[in-house]
């Protein structure tokens, strides 16, 4: 029996896999499902990835680096730390507004209950960006614990997108609340001024 010819690139496999994990979760997709979506045999898939866990880690890492890698450069640059943070928030908000699959992938990761997989994702995928944000938080607010500051920044940006389906039914909703620029201004205003400055946004 001839060995299957693997015509798809690794990036194509990771891209298809990330989309499947985003929509179905880890338990909702099999290696056979992924092979069928990519257009290869399961044997060809296993030739490149030892198991589904390794493929999942690589797929999330690929998607995260593709979308978040350029944003990390904003944190690592020089200049005013507040300007760097505002640029990061603005670009992250724009990206999340456009990338439905990536948002779903992040939401699945946040809801994952497998501790070993989460530990691997934290170590292999999220650590560098998180450390860059921790360093920037230390510049902006020296003397404060940077870990909860980073979690707060990420939460302020992501949560409006996670609640899109229900927010429109809540009192005070306006269509402009969906504008990525408005979300970014609101987040930056809270970070700079607290609740007292939230109403001073332009």
DRENVO-892097 format. One record per residue (C-alpha): x, y, z; residue in one letter; residue number from 1. Coordinates in nm, 4 decimals. Last residue first. Example, Ala and Ser with C-alpha at 12.3 -4.5 7.8 and 13.67 -1.06 7.14 Angstrom:
BEGIN
[atom [1.3670, -0.1060, 0.7140], S, 2]
[atom [1.2300, -0.4500, 0.7800], A, 1]
REM end
This chain:
BEGIN
[atom [-1.5106, 6.1829, 2.4038], X, 202]
[atom [-1.4734, 6.0018, 2.7327], X, 201]
[atom [-1.5477, 6.2070, 3.0427], X, 200]
[atom [-1.8122, 5.9692, 3.1762], X, 199]
[atom [-1.5565, 5.7017, 3.2651], X, 198]
[atom [-1.3406, 5.9427, 3.4614], X, 197]
[atom [-1.4866, 5.8799, 3.8047], X, 196]
[atom [-1.5136, 5.5084, 3.7350], X, 195]
[atom [-1.1349, 5.4784, 3.7212], X, 194]
[atom [-0.9269, 5.7449, 3.5507], X, 193]
[atom [-0.6586, 5.5852, 3.3366], X, 192]
[atom [-0.7753, 5.2259, 3.3342], X, 191]
[atom [-1.1418, 5.3151, 3.3090], X, 190]
[atom [-1.0768, 5.5602, 3.0266], X, 189]
[atom [-0.8632, 5.3032, 2.8428], X, 188]
[atom [-1.1460, 5.0494, 2.8566], X, 187]
[atom [-1.4087, 5.3018, 2.7439], X, 186]
[atom [-1.1938, 5.4303, 2.4592], X, 185]
[atom [-1.1280, 5.0720, 2.3431], X, 184]
[atom [-1.4972, 4.9833, 2.3511], X, 183]
[atom [-1.5860, 5.2995, 2.1595], X, 182]
[atom [-1.3206, 5.2242, 1.8958], X, 181]
[atom [-1.4486, 4.8662, 1.8635], X, 180]
[atom [-1.8021, 4.9984, 1.7932], X, 179]
[atom [-2.0545, 4.7614, 1.9507], X, 178]
[atom [-2.1553, 5.0149, 2.2168], X, 177]
[atom [-2.2551, 5.2447, 1.9308], X, 176]
[atom [-2.5687, 5.0336, 1.8842], X, 175]
[atom [-2.6966, 5.1535, 2.2188], X, 174]
[atom [-2.8015, 4.9432, 2.5180], X, 173]
[atom [-2.9336, 5.1346, 2.8190], X, 172]
[atom [-3.1366, 4.8478, 2.9625], X, 171]
[atom [-3.0277, 4.4939, 2.8588], X, 170]
[atom [-3.1472, 4.3163, 2.5444], X, 169]
[atom [-2.8521, 4.4237, 2.3311], X, 168]
[atom [-2.6149, 4.2933, 2.5998], X, 167]
[atom [-2.7302, 3.9329, 2.5550], X, 166]
[atom [-2.5592, 3.8177, 2.2331], X, 165]
[atom [-2.2642, 4.0540, 2.2678], X, 164]
[atom [-2.1614, 3.9237, 2.6111], X, 163]
[atom [-1.8346, 3.7554, 2.5099], X, 162]
[atom [-1.7432, 4.0563, 2.2965], X, 161]
[atom [-1.7878, 4.3039, 2.5817], X, 160]
[atom [-1.5898, 4.0628, 2.8052], X, 159]
[atom [-1.2694, 4.0553, 2.6016], X, 158]
[atom [-1.1351, 4.4074, 2.6532], X, 157]
[atom [-1.2170, 4.4574, 3.0206], X, 156]
[atom [-1.1087, 4.1002, 3.0963], X, 155]
[atom [-0.7666, 4.1449, 2.9367], X, 154]
[atom [-0.7056, 4.4654, 3.1311], X, 153]
[atom [-0.8301, 4.3129, 3.4568], X, 152]
[atom [-0.6139, 4.0012, 3.4175], X, 151]
[atom [-0.3126, 4.2244, 3.3585], X, 150]
[atom [-0.3829, 4.4285, 3.6717], X, 149]
[atom [-0.4444, 4.1086, 3.8700], X, 148]
[atom [-0.0899, 3.9912, 3.7841], X, 147]
[atom [0.0845, 4.3291, 3.8181], X, 146]
[atom [0.0639, 4.3493, 4.2003], X, 145]
[atom [0.1021, 4.7221, 4.2633], X, 144]
[atom [0.4245, 4.8961, 4.3669], X, 143]
[atom [0.4867, 5.0368, 4.0237], X, 142]
[atom [0.1662, 5.1106, 3.8321], X, 141]
[atom [0.2453, 5.2010, 3.4716], X, 140]
[atom [0.5907, 5.0455, 3.4509], X, 139]
[atom [0.4838, 4.7343, 3.6404], X, 138]
[atom [0.1808, 4.7027, 3.4152], X, 137]
[atom [0.4188, 4.7059, 3.1182], X, 136]
[atom [0.6219, 4.4207, 3.2667], X, 135]
[atom [0.3063, 4.2248, 3.3425], X, 134]
[atom [0.1816, 4.2812, 2.9854], X, 133]
[atom [0.5085, 4.1461, 2.8427], X, 132]
[atom [0.4872, 3.8540, 3.0870], X, 131]
[atom [0.1346, 3.7740, 2.9666], X, 130]
[atom [0.2457, 3.7877, 2.6044], X, 129]
[atom [0.5330, 3.5478, 2.6701], X, 128]
[atom [0.3317, 3.3097, 2.8918], X, 127]
[atom [0.0295, 3.2532, 2.6681], X, 126]
[atom [0.1304, 2.9731, 2.4318], X, 125]
[atom [0.3730, 2.7163, 2.5724], X, 124]
[atom [0.3474, 2.7545, 2.9489], X, 123]
[atom [-0.0142, 2.8697, 2.9782], X, 122]
[atom [-0.1263, 2.6288, 2.7070], X, 121]
[atom [0.0539, 2.3405, 2.8773], X, 120]
[atom [-0.0994, 2.4271, 3.2140], X, 119]
[atom [-0.4431, 2.4520, 3.0534], X, 118]
[atom [-0.4001, 2.1085, 2.8948], X, 117]
[atom [-0.2987, 1.9585, 3.2287], X, 116]
[atom [-0.5860, 2.1313, 3.4066], X, 115]
[atom [-0.8590, 2.0076, 3.1704], X, 114]
[atom [-1.1624, 2.2235, 3.2490], X, 113]
[atom [-1.1606, 2.4431, 2.9378], X, 112]
[atom [-1.3808, 2.7509, 2.9770], X, 111]
[atom [-1.1069, 3.0068, 2.9104], X, 110]
[atom [-0.9733, 2.7956, 2.6229], X, 109]
[atom [-1.3210, 2.7752, 2.4664], X, 108]
[atom [-1.3595, 3.1521, 2.4948], X, 107]
[atom [-1.0209, 3.2058, 2.3314], X, 106]
[atom [-1.1183, 2.9793, 2.0409], X, 105]
[atom [-1.4556, 3.1514, 2.0045], X, 104]
[atom [-1.2846, 3.4886, 1.9835], X, 103]
[atom [-1.0408, 3.3490, 1.7262], X, 102]
[atom [-1.3277, 3.2168, 1.5180], X, 101]
[atom [-1.5105, 3.5502, 1.5231], X, 100]
[atom [-1.2073, 3.7537, 1.4170], X, 99]
[atom [-1.3158, 4.1039, 1.3148], X, 98]
[atom [-1.4250, 4.2600, 1.6458], X, 97]
[atom [-1.1465, 4.0744, 1.8280], X, 96]
[atom [-0.8865, 4.2346, 1.6007], X, 95]
[atom [-1.0218, 4.5858, 1.6483], X, 94]
[atom [-1.0267, 4.5406, 2.0268], X, 93]
[atom [-0.6719, 4.4043, 2.0325], X, 92]
[atom [-0.5568, 4.6982, 1.8190], X, 91]
[atom [-0.7071, 4.9584, 2.0502], X, 90]
[atom [-0.5955, 4.7808, 2.3690], X, 89]
[atom [-0.2358, 4.7459, 2.2468], X, 88]
[atom [-0.2190, 5.1064, 2.1293], X, 87]
[atom [-0.3538, 5.2234, 2.4664], X, 86]
[atom [-0.0956, 5.0095, 2.6486], X, 85]
[atom [0.1900, 5.1471, 2.4414], X, 84]
[atom [0.0721, 5.5053, 2.4930], X, 83]
[atom [0.0466, 5.4433, 2.8682], X, 82]
[atom [0.4000, 5.3012, 2.8722], X, 81]
[atom [0.5465, 5.6140, 2.7067], X, 80]
[atom [0.8234, 5.5167, 2.4711], X, 79]
[atom [0.9970, 5.1919, 2.3919], X, 78]
[atom [0.8630, 4.8852, 2.2192], X, 77]
[atom [0.7898, 4.5521, 2.3823], X, 76]
[atom [0.4200, 4.6152, 2.4364], X, 75]
[atom [0.3502, 4.7124, 2.0757], X, 74]
[atom [0.5468, 4.4088, 1.9547], X, 73]
[atom [0.3040, 4.1888, 2.1493], X, 72]
[atom [0.0262, 4.3080, 1.9201], X, 71]
[atom [0.1982, 4.1645, 1.6113], X, 70]
[atom [0.2154, 3.8231, 1.7828], X, 69]
[atom [-0.1485, 3.8281, 1.8937], X, 68]
[atom [-0.3314, 3.7124, 1.5815], X, 67]
[atom [-0.0822, 3.4778, 1.4155], X, 66]
[atom [0.0826, 3.3807, 1.7444], X, 65]
[atom [-0.2510, 3.2917, 1.9021], X, 64]
[atom [-0.3707, 3.0944, 1.6011], X, 63]
[atom [-0.0458, 2.8956, 1.5844], X, 62]
[atom [-0.0380, 2.8341, 1.9590], X, 61]
[atom [-0.4005, 2.7197, 1.9564], X, 60]
[atom [-0.3213, 2.4815, 1.6697], X, 59]
[atom [0.0021, 2.3545, 1.8274], X, 58]
[atom [-0.1674, 2.2837, 2.1597], X, 57]
[atom [-0.4601, 2.1145, 1.9861], X, 56]
[atom [-0.2330, 1.9054, 1.7629], X, 55]
[atom [-0.0368, 1.7914, 2.0666], X, 54]
[atom [-0.3571, 1.6965, 2.2491], X, 53]
[atom [-0.4948, 1.5195, 1.9412], X, 52]
[atom [-0.1960, 1.2873, 1.9175], X, 51]
[atom [0.1618, 1.2549, 1.7874], X, 50]
[atom [0.1230, 1.5196, 1.5198], X, 49]
[atom [0.2891, 1.5105, 1.1761], X, 48]
[atom [0.2625, 1.1416, 1.0880], X, 47]
[atom [-0.0605, 1.1291, 1.2883], X, 46]
[atom [-0.2200, 1.3530, 1.0263], X, 45]
[atom [-0.0990, 1.1352, 0.7399], X, 44]
[atom [-0.2421, 0.8278, 0.9109], X, 43]
[atom [-0.5752, 1.0065, 0.9615], X, 42]
[atom [-0.5918, 1.0479, 0.5822], X, 41]
[atom [-0.5804, 1.3937, 0.4307], X, 40]
[atom [-0.8378, 1.6474, 0.3136], X, 39]
[atom [-0.8058, 1.9108, 0.5862], X, 38]
[atom [-1.1644, 1.8704, 0.7019], X, 37]
[atom [-1.1451, 1.4901, 0.6757], X, 36]
[atom [-0.8206, 1.4771, 0.8727], X, 35]
[atom [-0.9699, 1.7042, 1.1381], X, 34]
[atom [-1.2775, 1.4873, 1.1791], X, 33]
[atom [-1.0605, 1.1723, 1.1958], X, 32]
[atom [-0.8443, 1.3376, 1.4628], X, 31]
[atom [-1.1637, 1.3856, 1.6590], X, 30]
[atom [-1.3673, 1.6954, 1.7439], X, 29]
[atom [-1.6230, 1.7595, 2.0149], X, 28]
[atom [-1.3993, 1.6754, 2.3090], X, 27]
[atom [-1.1555, 1.9582, 2.2369], X, 26]
[atom [-1.4170, 2.2236, 2.1670], X, 25]
[atom [-1.6639, 2.2238, 1.8785], X, 24]
[atom [-1.6485, 2.5726, 1.7240], X, 23]
[atom [-1.3035, 2.6885, 1.8360], X, 22]
[atom [-1.1531, 2.3389, 1.8173], X, 21]
[atom [-1.2706, 2.3118, 1.4572], X, 20]
[atom [-1.1360, 2.6548, 1.3632], X, 19]
[atom [-0.8010, 2.5831, 1.5294], X, 18]
[atom [-0.7777, 2.2533, 1.3419], X, 17]
[atom [-0.8345, 2.4149, 1.0028], X, 16]
[atom [-0.5613, 2.6717, 1.0724], X, 15]
[atom [-0.3224, 2.4126, 1.2144], X, 14]
[atom [-0.3632, 2.1888, 0.9105], X, 13]
[atom [-0.3178, 2.4799, 0.6728], X, 12]
[atom [-0.0071, 2.5932, 0.8596], X, 11]
[atom [0.1415, 2.2443, 0.8384], X, 10]
[atom [0.1081, 2.2597, 0.4626], X, 9]
[atom [-0.1265, 2.0321, 0.2752], X, 8]
[atom [-0.0020, 1.7874, 0.0123], X, 7]
[atom [0.0722, 1.4832, 0.2257], X, 6]
[atom [0.0988, 1.1904, -0.0142], X, 5]
[atom [-0.0305, 0.8780, 0.1510], X, 4]
[atom [0.2209, 0.5876, 0.1649], X, 3]
[atom [0.1450, 0.3326, -0.1038], X, 2]
[atom [0.0000, 0.0000, 0.0000], X, 1]
REM end
